Amino acid sequence: MTDKDLVELKDYWVKILRIEDWEVLIRFKRAENMTLEEVQGECIFNFTDRQAIVNIIDPLDWIDIEFKQDFEKIVVHELLHIKFSEAFDEAFNEDVFKDKLIHRLLNDLAKSLVLAKRG
């Protein structure tokens, strides 16, 4: 997976998810430089300006030997954060339950969308 491949995945899914009004930058980032710990990706966004940066963990830092790194699922998951950002902020209080619920929902949706695309 190259940087160009990552941008192409992002561009494809931005259109599918209908978030073209967002400026989204995407890049690989080493694990030690990620904002969050022990994540496959992260999305840092400014809802007011509709700008987001999506960081995907560098393949060099992928440590799960049993499961292949699925870049497309990770990209879709992070873009779904953008898609649902306003709804989630309105619907839930800030707490641990919210975070776990949101990530489970986004993982399920990302997996379903990628599987549907792949047939």
Secondary structure, DSSP 4 states (H G I P E B T S, - for coil): --HHHHHHHHHHHHHHTT-TTSEEEEEEE-GGGSSSSS-SEEEEEETTTTEEEEEEE-GGG---SSS---HHHHHHHHHHHHHTHHHHHHHS-SSHHHHHHHHHHHHHHHHHHHHHHH-
